[in-house]
Each structure stands twice: as C-alpha cells, then as structure tokens.
Amino acid sequence: MEIEINNDRILSEIQKEFNTEFPYLKIEFFDTPHLRKEALPKSKMYPVSRKVAVCRKTSVSGILEIDKSDTVFKVEEEFWSHFGLSVQVFRKSGNLWIETSLTDSWTLDRQNKEGMEISNHKDIYKSAEDLDATDRDKWA
C-alpha cells in the first residue's frame, strides 16, 4: 500500500487508509518519538483532527510505501525518518486496542492476523465494554 504524506493531510485520513489495508491494526500519532519496545502516554497523542503540518518535525512530502511483510518497527521508523511523524501501531484484541510496542518485531501481516484471531473469539470478552487501551492514563 502507499500513503501520501503532505502538510495538508488530516491525521484521520492517514489512519483510515492504514486501517482499510489492515483492519485489525491502527496507527496513532504522537508529539515525540519513542524508543524500540517503548510505549508513550496518551497525553502525548495528537488529536486525529489535526493536519500533518502541525504534527511533524520536517516538511518533506512524499509517498510512504508499506508492505504487509514490513515489521511494526520498520513502519514506525519510516514515518519518523522520512516524514518526521511519530506513530505507534496498535492491534485490536477483542474489544481493546493494545500497543504493539512489545511485539514490534512482528510483521504487519502477523499483527493483523493475530488481531483478527483474538477479536473473532468474542465469547472471551462478553462482559467487556468497548474499551480503548490507548487510554493508559486510566489503567490501574
């Protein structure tokens, strides 16, 4: 898949394109880069209604090519190194979205399949609400 990155794009547009290709994954944008296997707090997350121009550290425009065989780490690194955008990939897990920071060596295909497998076992999550694990500020 190819994602066009330019200053006029809205973050939610990029998220939607990514999620269309990988329905059990999503990307979130942050105001600071992270280290490998490190998670960032929700307080560092950009609202998805923002334009790319105000969220990145460079002004380079172009096309980001993403393949299902790319690792999470590679995709996150390419967003940062080519376009100055700090992103983290999240995987659907039942009714939750979990950060893939501990499994960032997995390919997008593997992450997506894992998300599909876990999410299709809804009987495990019958009593769970549709929670968002990106809201780590509320974790006990």
Sequence and secondary structure as in RCSB ss.txt:
>XXXX:A:sequence
MEIEINNDRILSEIQKEFNTEFPYLKIEFFDTPHLRKEALPKSKMYPVSRKVAVCRKTSVSGILEIDKSDTVFKV
EEEFWSHFGLSVQVFRKSGNLWIETSLTDSWTLDRQNKEGMEISNHKDIYKSAEDLDATDRDKWA
>XXXX:A:secstr
 EEEE TT BHHHHHHHHHHHSTTEEEEEESS   TT    GGGB  TTSBGGGT S    EEEE  TTSBHHHH
HHHHHHHH  EEEEEEEETTEEEE GGGTTSBHHHHHHHHHHHHT GGGGTT     TT GGG  
